[in-house]
C-alpha cells in the first residue's frame, strides 16, 4: 500500500494558469487569432464540446467561426469549403469536430486542412512529423496530457508507459509522442490478452478507451501515475472515466480525474496550438 497521499493531477487548475498566459499573449497581438470550427450534422456531444471551445475563445480573446453543415453534405463539397478556409489569410486555425457521418471518410476531410492551420494536429502531414520525432503541432489531447504531467514534474524519460487504446485521435499519437520523450511504450487494445498483467508494468498508465471504471486496483502497480482520458456519460448523466478512482486511491501515486483532468487541458492546448499557428503564418 502506498503511504503517500494520492496526488490529483488537476487539469482544471493547470488549464486556468495556461489560460491566463494565453489571454495575456493574445491581448498583445495586433489581430486576434481566428479559429474555424467545422461541424457536420447535429451530434449533441459535438455541439456541447464546440460550445466549450467558443466560451474559452471568448475568455482568451480569440475569434471563432462555427460553420455547421447538414449531415448529407458530400465529401467533395466539404473539402471545397475547407480549402476555402485554408486559403483565407484571416483564418489561422481550422478544426473538424469529430465524429463525422459514416458516409464521410475522416482522413480525406482532415487532409484538406492546410497543415499550418491544423490546430488539432490531425493531418497526415503533422502526424508524420510526430512519427519522425520532428513535432510541429501535436494533437491537442496528446499535448494536454504532456503539459499536465510536466506541470507536476512527471517526466516520461526512461519510464514504462502503457497506453490503453489505439485510436487515431488519442492512443496512437500519444504512444508515438511518448516514444519521442524517451519512454518505453506498450499499446493495449480490445484484442490484448490479460490486460492487467501488462498495465501492472506501467510507471505511467494512459487509458483512453471509453469503458467506465475498467481500471481497478488489480490493474496497477504501486506508485504509478495514471492519466484517465476516457469519458462516458451514463443514463443518469453521471460522468465516469476509465479508472475507478476509489479502487486505486491507496495504491497509485497520482491520477488525472474525470471530469477535471485531461478535458480542460485539451481545450487550452487547442488554443495554444492556435496561437502557434498564428505565429507560423506566412
KOLNUFI-308094 format. One line per field, with one value per residue (C-alpha): x, y, z; residue number from 1; residue in one letter. Coordinates in steps of 0.2 Angstrom, whole numbers, plus 5000, padded with zeros to 4 digits. Each point is the difference from the previous one (the first is absolute). Layout:
<atoms>
x: [X ...];
y: [Y ...];
z: [Z ...];
n: [NUM ...];
res: [A ...];
</atoms>
This chain:
<atoms>
x: [5000 5006 5002 5001 4984 4993 5005 4985 5007 4988 4997 4988 5012 5015 4989 4995 5018 5003 4985 5006 5017 4990 4989 5015 5009 4984 4997 5017 4996 4995 4987 4991 5003 4985 4994 4988 4990 4992 4985 4991 4983 4993 5008 4995 5017 5009 4989 5004 5019 4999 4991 5014 5013 4990 4999 5019 5003 4990 5010 5017 4995 5001 4987 4990 4989 4989 4995 4987 4995 4986 5005 4996 5014 5011 5019 5004 4989 5008 5017 4997 4994 5015 5011 4992 5003 5018 5004 4992 5014 4988 4998 5014 4994 4987 4993 4987 4990 4999 4992 4994 4985 5005 4998 5015 5018 5008 5018 4994 4992 5014 5014 4990 5006 5016 5012 5006 4982 4997 4998 4994 5016 4990 5006 5011 5013 5001 4998 5014 5011 4995 5005 5017 5003 5000 4984 4992 4982 4995 4983 4991 4996 5017 5008 4988 5005 5018 4998 4990 5013 5014 4991 5002 5018 4996 5012 4998 5019 5005 4982 4989 4985 4985 4986 4984 4991 5006 4989 5007 4994 5008 5008 5012 5006 5003 5010 5011 5003 5004 5013 5007 5001 5011 4987 4999 4982 4988 4983 4985 4983 4984 5010 5013 5000 5002 4999 5004 5017 5006 4992 5009 5016 4997 5009 4987 4984 4990 4982 4989 4987 4984 4996 4994 5009 5010 5017 5000 5012 5005 5005 5014 5016 5005 5004 4995 4993 4984 4993 4981 4995 4984 4983 4983 4984 4987 4982 4999 5011 5014 5018 5012 5017 5009 5008 4990 5008 4994 5009 5017 5001 5011 5012 5003 5011 4990 4985 4991 4982 4984 4994 5013 5015 5005 4984 5004 5018 4995 4990 5014 5013 4989 5001 5018 5002 4989 5012 5015 4991 4997 5019 5005 4989 5008];
y: [5000 5017 5011 5016 5010 4998 5015 5006 5007 5014 5005 5013 5010 4998 5005 5016 5004 4997 5010 5015 4999 4998 5014 5012 4995 5002 5017 5006 4995 5012 4988 4986 4982 4993 4982 4992 4985 4989 4989 4988 4995 5003 4988 5006 4996 5009 5015 5001 4998 5014 5011 4997 5006 5015 5005 4998 5010 5014 5000 5000 5013 4988 5001 4984 4997 4985 4993 4986 4989 4988 4982 4996 5012 4991 4997 5011 5014 4999 5000 5015 5010 4995 5005 5017 5002 4994 5013 5014 5011 5005 4982 4994 4983 4987 4985 4987 4995 4981 4988 5003 4990 4983 5005 5012 4993 5010 5000 5007 5015 5002 5001 5014 5011 5010 4992 5017 5003 4982 5005 4983 4992 4987 5002 4986 5014 5004 4982 4995 5013 4992 4983 5007 5008 5017 5007 5016 5000 4986 4993 5011 4985 4993 5017 5003 4983 5005 5018 4993 4988 5013 5012 4987 4996 4983 4995 4986 4998 4982 4995 4986 5007 4990 5007 4992 5004 5002 5013 5012 5015 4995 4983 4999 5018 5000 4983 5007 5017 4990 4991 5017 5004 4985 4989 4981 4998 4986 5002 4990 4998 4989 4985 5001 4984 5002 5019 5001 4991 5013 5016 4994 5003 5019 5014 5011 4993 5010 4993 5006 4987 5007 4985 5006 4994 4987 5003 4995 4996 4983 5009 5011 4999 5010 5019 5001 5015 4998 5012 4996 5007 4990 5008 4992 5008 4988 5000 5010 5013 4995 5002 4985 4997 4984 4998 4997 5013 4993 4983 5007 5014 4991 4993 5012 5016 5011 5001 5012 5000 4999 5013 5014 4991 4998 5009 5018 4997 4995 5016 5011 4990 5003 5019 4999 4991 5014 5013 4990 4999 5019 5002 4988 5008 5007];
z: [5000 4996 5015 4991 4997 4982 4989 4989 4984 4999 4982 5004 5011 4988 4985 5009 5002 4982 4995 5009 4991 4983 5004 5003 4984 4989 5008 4993 4982 4987 4993 5009 4996 4990 5002 4988 5008 4987 5005 4990 5006 5017 5012 5018 5007 4986 5002 5019 4997 4987 5013 5012 4987 4996 5018 5002 4985 5007 5016 4992 4986 4985 4986 4995 4985 5002 4983 5001 4985 4997 5003 4981 4994 4988 5003 4984 5006 5018 4993 4989 5015 5011 4985 5000 5019 4997 4987 5010 5008 5014 5006 5011 5006 4994 5009 4995 5014 5000 4998 4982 4992 4995 4981 5002 5002 5014 4992 4984 5009 5013 4986 4991 5014 4997 5012 5007 5005 5007 5018 5005 4993 4990 4982 4993 4998 5019 5006 4989 5008 5017 4992 4995 5017 4992 5008 4994 5006 5012 5001 5014 5011 4999 5004 5014 5008 4999 5006 5015 5005 4998 5011 5014 4995 4994 4986 4987 4998 5003 5007 4995 4992 4996 4989 5000 4984 4982 4993 4987 5011 5016 5002 4985 5000 5019 4999 4986 5009 5016 4990 4995 5018 5003 5008 4997 4994 4999 4991 5006 4991 4999 4994 5014 5011 5019 5000 5018 4999 4987 5009 5016 4992 4997 5009 4991 4994 4987 4997 4986 4995 5007 5011 5017 5015 4991 5009 5018 5014 4992 4984 5007 5009 5015 4998 4982 4991 4991 4987 4997 4983 4999 5002 5000 5005 5007 4999 5017 4992 5011 4992 5003 4994 4996 5017 5016 5011 5017 4996 4995 5013 5012 4988 4986 5002 4989 4989 4988 5005 4989 4998 5004 4993 4982 4993 5005 4995 4982 4998 5006 4989 4985 5002 5004 4983 4993 5006 4993 4983 5001 5003 4986 4987 4984];
n: [1 2 3 4 5 6 7 8 9 10 11 12 13 14 15 16 17 18 19 20 21 22 23 24 25 26 27 28 29 30 31 32 33 34 35 36 37 38 39 40 41 42 43 44 45 46 47 48 49 50 51 52 53 54 55 56 57 58 59 60 61 62 63 64 65 66 67 68 69 70 71 72 73 74 75 76 77 78 79 80 81 82 83 84 85 86 87 88 89 90 91 92 93 94 95 96 97 98 99 100 101 102 103 104 105 106 107 108 109 110 111 112 113 114 115 116 117 118 119 120 121 122 123 124 125 126 127 128 129 130 131 132 133 134 135 136 137 138 139 140 141 142 143 144 145 146 147 148 149 150 151 152 153 154 155 156 157 158 159 160 161 162 163 164 165 166 167 168 169 170 171 172 173 174 175 176 177 178 179 180 181 182 183 184 185 186 187 188 189 190 191 192 193 194 195 196 197 198 199 200 201 202 203 204 205 206 207 208 209 210 211 212 213 214 215 216 217 218 219 220 221 222 223 224 225 226 227 228 229 230 231 232 233 234 235 236 237 238 239 240 241 242 243 244 245 246 247 248 249 250 251 252 253 254 255 256 257 258 259 260 261 262 263 264 265 266 267 268 269 270 271 272 273 274 275 276 277 278 279 280 281 282];
res: [X X X X X X X X X X X X X X X X X X X X X X X X X X X X X X X X X X X X X X X X X X X X X X X X X X X X X X X X X X X X X X X X X X X X X X X X X X X X X X X X X X X X X X X X X X X X X X X X X X X X X X X X X X X X X X X X X X X X X X X X X X X X X X X X X X X X X X X X X X X X X X X X X X X X X X X X X X X X X X X X X X X X X X X X X X X X X X X X X X X X X X X X X X X X X X X X X X X X X X X X X X X X X X X X X X X X X X X X X X X X X X X X X X X X X X X X X X X X X X X X X X X X X X X X X X X X X X X X X X X X X X X X X X X X X X X X X X X X X X X X X X];
</atoms>
